[in-house]
Every structure is written in structure tokens, then in C-alpha cells.
Amino acid sequence: MTSLSANVTGTTVTLKWTNPSNAQGDSIYKDGGWIAGPGAGVNPPAPVVRTLTDVNVVAGSHTYAWLHTTDLDRVRKLP
């Protein structure tokens, strides 16, 4: 994922990004918990998304993470 941008308006966070050309689906996590998808690991993969709007976000610092099916494929190939 590249070109990540974030916009915060009140308690709404809007994230936009560019997926790798070989991405087949996304699963998105916030603070270690799943919040959107399914995409990665689903057969067949869900459509690739490029934006997420998270509403009613509690004030404070949060970490968002993405998992693409291409990431899972790479993990499976590790010895």
C-alpha cells in the first residue's frame, strides 16, 4: 500500500490509499482488531478497496493496518 492519506473531521477518520497492482482483496484492522473486509484470506477475495471511513472514533491515537491477499501468499511461502 502506498500514498496513504488521512483526514479527520470531528470523530470521523477517512483514509485513502493505493493498493499494489496484484492486490486481490483487503482486510483492515484498527488497534489490532478487524474492522473491515473481508478480503485477505477469503476465497474468492472480496473487491479491493481504496478508502475507509471510520466513524465515531474515540479521541486518542489509533493504529490502522492492512492485509492484502498478496501479503498472505508471501507469508505462506516462508519456510
OpenMM code with the backbone's topology and positions (N, CA, C; nanometers):
from openmm import Vec3, app, unit

residues = "MET THR SER LEU SER ALA ASN VAL THR GLY THR THR VAL THR LEU LYS TRP THR ASN PRO SER ASN ALA GLN GLY ASP SER ILE TYR LYS ASP GLY GLY TRP ILE ALA GLY PRO GLY ALA GLY VAL ASN PRO PRO ALA PRO VAL VAL ARG THR LEU THR ASP VAL ASN VAL VAL ALA GLY SER HIS THR TYR ALA TRP LEU HIS THR THR ASP LEU ASP ARG VAL ARG LYS LEU PRO".split()
positions = [
    Vec3(0.0841, -0.1150, 0.0000),
    Vec3(0.0000, 0.0000, 0.0000),
    Vec3(0.0902, 0.1232, 0.0000),
    Vec3(0.0495, 0.2212, -0.0808),
    Vec3(0.1265, 0.3450, -0.0891),
    Vec3(0.0306, 0.4631, -0.0906),
    Vec3(0.0869, 0.5791, -0.0867),
    Vec3(0.0101, 0.7045, -0.0985),
    Vec3(-0.1039, 0.7135, 0.0024),
    Vec3(-0.0761, 0.6777, 0.1269),
    Vec3(-0.1784, 0.6839, 0.2308),
    Vec3(-0.2037, 0.8290, 0.2711),
    Vec3(-0.3312, 0.8648, 0.2780),
    Vec3(-0.3679, 0.9966, 0.3300),
    Vec3(-0.4791, 0.9777, 0.4321),
    Vec3(-0.4828, 1.0667, 0.5296),
    Vec3(-0.5835, 1.0601, 0.6348),
    Vec3(-0.6440, 1.1976, 0.6541),
    Vec3(-0.7754, 1.1998, 0.6777),
    Vec3(-0.8464, 1.3234, 0.7056),
    Vec3(-0.9347, 1.2990, 0.8284),
    Vec3(-0.9212, 1.3853, 0.9273),
    Vec3(-1.0016, 1.3735, 1.0487),
    Vec3(-1.0956, 1.4923, 1.0562),
    Vec3(-1.2251, 1.4633, 1.0681),
    Vec3(-1.3268, 1.5664, 1.0851),
    Vec3(-1.4130, 1.5250, 1.2039),
    Vec3(-1.3965, 1.5943, 1.3150),
    Vec3(-1.4704, 1.5559, 1.4359),
    Vec3(-1.4289, 1.4170, 1.4796),
    Vec3(-1.5239, 1.3244, 1.4828),
    Vec3(-1.4955, 1.1864, 1.5236),
    Vec3(-1.4925, 1.0911, 1.4038),
    Vec3(-1.4763, 1.1463, 1.2830),
    Vec3(-1.4707, 1.0645, 1.1615),
    Vec3(-1.3307, 1.0702, 1.1015),
    Vec3(-1.2755, 0.9525, 1.0742),
    Vec3(-1.1445, 0.9412, 1.0102),
    Vec3(-1.1662, 0.8794, 0.8725),
    Vec3(-1.1182, 0.9481, 0.7685),
    Vec3(-1.1256, 0.8955, 0.6327),
    Vec3(-0.9846, 0.8692, 0.5842),
    Vec3(-0.9596, 0.7442, 0.5460),
    Vec3(-0.8287, 0.7023, 0.4961),
    Vec3(-0.8414, 0.6660, 0.3485),
    Vec3(-0.7430, 0.7077, 0.2687),
    Vec3(-0.7382, 0.6725, 0.1272),
    Vec3(-0.5975, 0.6242, 0.0958),
    Vec3(-0.5865, 0.5262, 0.0044),
    Vec3(-0.4566, 0.4694, -0.0278),
    Vec3(-0.4585, 0.4087, -0.1668),
    Vec3(-0.3397, 0.3682, -0.2128),
    Vec3(-0.3233, 0.2978, -0.3396),
    Vec3(-0.2759, 0.1570, -0.3086),
    Vec3(-0.3453, 0.0581, -0.3636),
    Vec3(-0.3079, -0.0819, -0.3429),
    Vec3(-0.2028, -0.1252, -0.4438),
    Vec3(-0.1268, -0.2318, -0.4122),
    Vec3(-0.0359, -0.2884, -0.5109),
    Vec3(-0.1167, -0.3397, -0.6313),
    Vec3(-0.0547, -0.3445, -0.7467),
    Vec3(-0.1261, -0.3866, -0.8674),
    Vec3(-0.1749, -0.5316, -0.8588),
    Vec3(-0.1114, -0.6138, -0.7765),
    Vec3(-0.1509, -0.7543, -0.7658),
    Vec3(-0.2392, -0.7818, -0.6432),
    Vec3(-0.2878, -0.6790, -0.5757),
    Vec3(-0.3765, -0.6997, -0.4604),
    Vec3(-0.5080, -0.7594, -0.5078),
    Vec3(-0.5589, -0.8557, -0.4325),
    Vec3(-0.6835, -0.9230, -0.4696),
    Vec3(-0.7931, -0.9019, -0.3667),
    Vec3(-0.7628, -0.8398, -0.2565),
    Vec3(-0.8608, -0.8154, -0.1515),
    Vec3(-0.7925, -0.7589, -0.0292),
    Vec3(-0.8678, -0.6892, 0.0522),
    Vec3(-0.8121, -0.6251, 0.1711),
    Vec3(-0.8886, -0.6683, 0.2958),
    Vec3(-0.8175, -0.6794, 0.4051),
    Vec3(-0.8761, -0.6831, 0.5381),
    Vec3(-0.8092, -0.5696, 0.6139),
    Vec3(-0.8880, -0.4914, 0.6864),
    Vec3(-0.8358, -0.3731, 0.7530),
    Vec3(-0.8581, -0.3859, 0.9027),
    Vec3(-0.7558, -0.3481, 0.9780),
    Vec3(-0.7563, -0.3608, 1.1237),
    Vec3(-0.7311, -0.2250, 1.1876),
    Vec3(-0.7908, -0.2035, 1.3040),
    Vec3(-0.7644, -0.0826, 1.3827),
    Vec3(-0.7293, -0.1263, 1.5234),
    Vec3(-0.6155, -0.0788, 1.5723),
    Vec3(-0.5699, -0.1116, 1.7077),
    Vec3(-0.5682, -0.2622, 1.7319),
    Vec3(-0.5315, -0.3385, 1.6283),
    Vec3(-0.5168, -0.4834, 1.6406),
    Vec3(-0.6430, -0.5633, 1.6179),
    Vec3(-0.7578, -0.4983, 1.6000),
    Vec3(-0.8834, -0.5696, 1.5784),
    Vec3(-0.9377, -0.5465, 1.4384),
    Vec3(-0.9990, -0.6479, 1.3803),
    Vec3(-1.0544, -0.6392, 1.2454),
    Vec3(-1.1681, -0.5379, 1.2431),
    Vec3(-1.1683, -0.4494, 1.1402),
    Vec3(-1.2792, -0.3535, 1.1271),
    Vec3(-1.3426, -0.3537, 0.9892),
    Vec3(-1.2756, -0.4049, 0.8882),
    Vec3(-1.3328, -0.4037, 0.7534),
    Vec3(-1.2746, -0.5160, 0.6702),
    Vec3(-1.3471, -0.5549, 0.5715),
    Vec3(-1.3130, -0.6633, 0.4829),
    Vec3(-1.4419, -0.7398, 0.4600),
    Vec3(-1.4486, -0.8651, 0.4450),
    Vec3(-1.3294, -0.9471, 0.4354),
    Vec3(-1.2666, -0.9297, 0.2991),
    Vec3(-1.1435, -0.9590, 0.2931),
    Vec3(-1.0735, -0.9520, 0.1661),
    Vec3(-0.9624, -1.0526, 0.1671),
    Vec3(-0.8598, -1.0260, 0.2435),
    Vec3(-0.7464, -1.1156, 0.2506),
    Vec3(-0.7869, -1.2477, 0.3127),
    Vec3(-0.7502, -1.3558, 0.2497),
    Vec3(-0.7778, -1.4884, 0.3029),
    Vec3(-0.9158, -1.5419, 0.2701),
    Vec3(-0.9965, -1.4663, 0.1959),
    Vec3(-1.1308, -1.5096, 0.1595),
    Vec3(-1.1250, -1.5652, 0.0172),
    Vec3(-1.1930, -1.6749, -0.0060),
    Vec3(-1.1914, -1.7359, -0.1380),
    Vec3(-1.3316, -1.7370, -0.1956),
    Vec3(-1.3612, -1.6654, -0.3044),
    Vec3(-1.2706, -1.5754, -0.3735),
    Vec3(-1.2549, -1.4451, -0.2962),
    Vec3(-1.1442, -1.3729, -0.3190),
    Vec3(-1.1218, -1.2490, -0.2450),
    Vec3(-1.2283, -1.1449, -0.2758),
    Vec3(-1.2561, -1.0628, -0.1766),
    Vec3(-1.3503, -0.9526, -0.1938),
    Vec3(-1.2855, -0.8458, -0.2813),
    Vec3(-1.3652, -0.7568, -0.3371),
    Vec3(-1.3056, -0.6492, -0.4164),
    Vec3(-1.2044, -0.5688, -0.3351),
    Vec3(-1.1037, -0.5216, -0.4041),
    Vec3(-1.0017, -0.4385, -0.3424),
    Vec3(-1.0615, -0.3009, -0.3151),
    Vec3(-1.0429, -0.2507, -0.1945),
    Vec3(-1.0939, -0.1184, -0.1593),
    Vec3(-0.9787, -0.0189, -0.1540),
    Vec3(-1.0131, 0.1094, -0.1693),
    Vec3(-0.9118, 0.2139, -0.1705),
    Vec3(-0.9427, 0.3265, -0.0732),
    Vec3(-1.0502, 0.3103, 0.0034),
    Vec3(-1.0860, 0.4132, 0.1005),
    Vec3(-1.1617, 0.3497, 0.2160),
    Vec3(-1.1506, 0.4100, 0.3316),
    Vec3(-1.2216, 0.3637, 0.4505),
    Vec3(-1.2646, 0.4853, 0.5303),
    Vec3(-1.3907, 0.4867, 0.5714),
    Vec3(-1.4404, 0.5909, 0.6602),
    Vec3(-1.4752, 0.5251, 0.7924),
    Vec3(-1.4047, 0.5656, 0.8975),
    Vec3(-1.4240, 0.5124, 1.0328),
    Vec3(-1.4974, 0.6201, 1.1131),
    Vec3(-1.6177, 0.5891, 1.1589),
    Vec3(-1.6998, 0.6886, 1.2278),
    Vec3(-1.7023, 0.6635, 1.3786),
    Vec3(-1.7359, 0.7684, 1.4521),
    Vec3(-1.7441, 0.7619, 1.5985),
    Vec3(-1.6129, 0.7142, 1.6614),
    Vec3(-1.5018, 0.7630, 1.6092),
    Vec3(-1.3699, 0.7259, 1.6598),
    Vec3(-1.3453, 0.7977, 1.7918),
    Vec3(-1.3067, 0.7234, 1.8919),
    Vec3(-1.2767, 0.7785, 2.0236),
    Vec3(-1.1469, 0.8589, 2.0144),
    Vec3(-1.1451, 0.9736, 2.0789),
    Vec3(-1.0253, 1.0596, 2.0767),
    Vec3(-0.9032, 0.9830, 2.1258),
    Vec3(-0.7892, 1.0108, 2.0646),
    Vec3(-0.6641, 0.9466, 2.1035),
    Vec3(-0.5916, 0.8954, 1.9810),
    Vec3(-0.4830, 0.8252, 2.0049),
    Vec3(-0.4006, 0.7705, 1.8980),
    Vec3(-0.4513, 0.6317, 1.8591),
    Vec3(-0.4571, 0.6042, 1.7289),
    Vec3(-0.5019, 0.4742, 1.6790),
    Vec3(-0.4072, 0.4264, 1.5701),
    Vec3(-0.3958, 0.2948, 1.5567),
    Vec3(-0.3119, 0.2339, 1.4542),
    Vec3(-0.4003, 0.1545, 1.3595),
    Vec3(-0.3875, 0.1843, 1.2298),
    Vec3(-0.4600, 0.1105, 1.1265),
    Vec3(-0.3611, 0.0230, 1.0509),
    Vec3(-0.4046, -0.0960, 1.0115),
    Vec3(-0.3187, -0.1880, 0.9369),
    Vec3(-0.3993, -0.2539, 0.8260),
    Vec3(-0.3298, -0.2871, 0.7158),
    Vec3(-0.3921, -0.3507, 0.6003),
    Vec3(-0.3268, -0.4850, 0.5763),
    Vec3(-0.4083, -0.5810, 0.5356),
    Vec3(-0.3569, -0.7106, 0.4945),
    Vec3(-0.4173, -0.7406, 0.3583),
    Vec3(-0.3319, -0.7590, 0.2585),
    Vec3(-0.3758, -0.7916, 0.1230),
    Vec3(-0.3551, -0.9401, 0.0996),
    Vec3(-0.4302, -0.9990, 0.0073),
    Vec3(-0.4096, -1.1409, -0.0223),
    Vec3(-0.2668, -1.1661, -0.0676),
    Vec3(-0.2043, -1.0690, -0.1338),
    Vec3(-0.0658, -1.0874, -0.1747),
    Vec3(0.0238, -1.1028, -0.0521),
    Vec3(-0.0102, -1.0346, 0.0603),
    Vec3(0.0658, -1.0499, 0.1843),
    Vec3(0.0520, -1.1918, 0.2375),
    Vec3(-0.0695, -1.2471, 0.2360),
    Vec3(-0.0900, -1.3834, 0.2839),
    Vec3(-0.0134, -1.4825, 0.1981),
    Vec3(-0.0137, -1.4626, 0.0657),
    Vec3(0.0595, -1.5522, -0.0223),
    Vec3(0.2069, -1.5527, 0.0130),
    Vec3(0.2624, -1.4356, 0.0425),
    Vec3(0.4033, -1.4248, 0.0766),
    Vec3(0.4309, -1.4967, 0.2091),
    Vec3(0.3437, -1.4804, 0.3078),
    Vec3(0.3626, -1.5451, 0.4376),
    Vec3(0.3613, -1.6973, 0.4226),
    Vec3(0.2702, -1.7493, 0.3423),
    Vec3(0.2602, -1.8930, 0.3237),
    Vec3(0.3871, -1.9521, 0.2621),
    Vec3(0.4631, -1.8724, 0.1878),
    Vec3(0.5816, -1.9233, 0.1200),
    Vec3(0.7054, -1.9234, 0.2089),
    Vec3(0.6957, -1.8668, 0.3293),
    Vec3(0.8104, -1.8654, 0.4188),
    Vec3(0.8372, -2.0065, 0.4696),
    Vec3(0.9676, -2.0418, 0.4854),
    Vec3(0.9994, -2.1766, 0.5351),
    Vec3(0.9592, -2.1950, 0.6795),
] * unit.nanometer
topology = app.Topology()
chain = topology.addChain("A")
for resn in residues:
    res = topology.addResidue(resn, chain)
    for name in ("N", "CA", "C"):
        topology.addAtom(name, app.Element.getBySymbol(name[0]), res)
